[in-house]
Amino acid sequence: MVTQQRPRAAVKPPAPPRPRERGSLLSRWDLKASPYLYISPFFLLFAVFGLFPLLYTAWVSLHNWDLGGDGGFIGLDNYATLFGDPDFWNAVVNTLGMLVLATVPQLLLAMVVAALLNQQLRARLLLRMGVLLPIVTSVAAVGIVFSQIFDRDAGMVNGLLHLVGVSPIDWRADKWSSWIAISTMVDWRWTGYNSLIYLAAMQSIPRELYEAATVDGASKIRQFRSITVPMIRPAIVFTVIMSTIAGMQLFTEPLIFGQGTYAISGGSLRQFQTVSMYMFEKAFRDADLGYGSAIAWMIFLLITILAVINFLVTRRSAK
Amino acid sequence: MPARLRRTLLATAMAATLVAAAACGGADDDQQSASGPVTLVVKTFSQFGYDALYKQYEASHPGVTIKEDNIGKLGDYSPKLQQWMTAGSGAGDVVALEEGIISQYVAKPDKFVNLLDKGADALKPDYLDWKWNQALTADGKTLIGLGTDIGAQGMCYRKDLFAQAGLPTDREQVGALWPTWDAYLATGKRFLIANTGAKFYDSSSGMYQNILMQQGDHTYYDKANTFVADSNPAVRSAYDQTVGMIQAGLSADLDQYSPQWNAGFKKGTFATIACPSWMLATIQKQAGPENAGKWDVAKVPGNGAVRGGSFLAVPKQSKHQDQAVELVKFLTSAKGQIGAFQAKGNFPSSPQAIDDPVVQGLTNAYFGNAPVGKIFGASAKAVKPVYLGPANVAIGDRFTNALLAVEQGKLPPAEAWSKAIDEAKRLVK
């Protein structure tokens, strides 16, 4: 006799009488909705202070908007003008130039510093904290001090150049010289920050890899190239993208470096005017808010494009 | 990375002002009938020296409280003002408008109370003509502000450097050296030959603005607000004269308000500087006590000059327009201007105030007891009225930058000129 002994579906015990219908409804909602409620502050803040300004800026950029307020819808006119505006493209070239000039040496140097800090050193914690110090300094202070270091008449750099027989350089008068001066400020502030990120990544590399490499007779430099750099690749991708975003929005350093009453133009021939500076100049110095908004959106687009390129390149090289 | 925040902040600020604008309908809860107690908010930048005047006004106008909202630098103040005016809220009841700012708003006068509707026409004789006209629209129908101070200009010079160069040091004789700018250039050449190690003046932008403002009538725009910078001989002539001085090697090539410029006062890297009355305090501070008695003030070449100076205006968004207009009239009256002059040395724009013994009798101990009240007063009264168009400041920036490029040796003068014209045209569109 074969009896199929399938386990009988357990009879659900009758649900205990719900003491209060409403309370249970609330607790069900509580389960479903409260996670969203808990994370909502960020999204609400983002909507108010991020998304709304972004969209509103887009709206303004489609108008002829000046001191008198909205002067009428003009579609993409501002963007059309922007594409033919030599000052805008000059600012784009300056920004990209300074981005490369600041980011590349900065990240290379950060990597070296991180590798050094990763050694067995005396007062290691102190040294590690030391590299963070420049970030604590205000940008304005950095700008002022470096402006004096790169001063034409009494600057330290020209003083040192004088010692080796080089005639003084007017750092603000040429593109190359002003770019170098400004990139130095950026490097000084951010190298330590990036090296700490690298250091954190290096700490997670298993010691055994190095031990094995040492047994195999690999030199320290070889170990750095073949173990350290590939292992911290995600951190490198991160810093490259972050530095690109920051570099595209470079503003305070060149502004302070520019000095004078019309510093926002970044030099007499716009030698070191960045896109953010040009945006500010158009919006608030020339009172053309619509045009300024169009530039703001172009910065957004440029950053997006650069971030994507960065991402693709770094991912490809990872393969 | 604060630079990264900048764009977000800007956008946020614009958004916030919009929200505020939307909300402002019912936001002003101290809105009262004309007779009730009111608080008047006055927006200023830098120093207007009104504290004592506010107290006087409050004492004679029971129920009125005045609150001054001061933003230190004009550069920070003017974008904020733009936001308030564009958003339609935040500007308070009285705003200060600097000479450069007011020309933009005169071109769009609808944001301000027309003071001619509030009986201001009777006050016309209380202000210098050109000062009055700067706040008046081209059609003469709207007056958006009343004048406060002016940057009446003199020429400050270093006595010790002049003595070294074999030039006279007495301020009357020094003034006589340069009846015109050509004479000033000639004096500069004499100075350079003496090889004191100093240049003749600090920066070409100051000189250029000075010469331009003396040409009279109008500069970059004609009175119908048409862009004429490329055809107005006054602009070209001011530019050429400045280039002439650069080419003669007179300029120390110091951007005004840069650290080198500040240091230049102390080190004596230049012998003269065109100095509006408010500049005296800057010179005294930068040159320091160790250089006391070395500086003096003479008359400026040409027929007087002014640079800078402000107005008070009542935005239409004010909920207490009539009381605000009363306050503006009081603060800009001859009495008010003398009060501000005594408090912070802002030179009056009212002829009655300029002729007042308090102003006329003023001397400056740091500048060898120079009778600055007389010198600046004469300069202010000699100036011919100049009409400044809407984007006057922005265009002026282009020209001074062109001159800076010439000074730096980066562009020949003719190229720099056409670059400035090009940029200005693109700006005006």
Interface residues (C-beta under 8 A of the other chain):
Chain A: V48 F49 G50 F52 P53 L54 Y56 T57 V60 W65 D66 L67 G68 G69 D85 D87 V139 I144 S147 Q148 D151 R152 D153 A154 D170 R172 A173 D174 W190 I245 A246 Q249 L250 F251 T252 E253 Q259 G260 T261 Y262 S265 S268 L269 S276 M279 F280 A283 F284 R285 D286 A287 L289 A296 I299
Chain B: M1 P2 A3 R4 R6 R7 T8 L10 A11 T12 M14 A15 L18 S78 P79 Q82 M85 T86 G88 Q104 Y105 K108 D110 K111 S205 D255 Q256 Y257 S258 P259 Q260 W261 A263 T269 A391 V393 A394 D397 T400 N401 A402 L404 A405 E407 Q408 G409 K410 L411 K419 E423 R426 L427
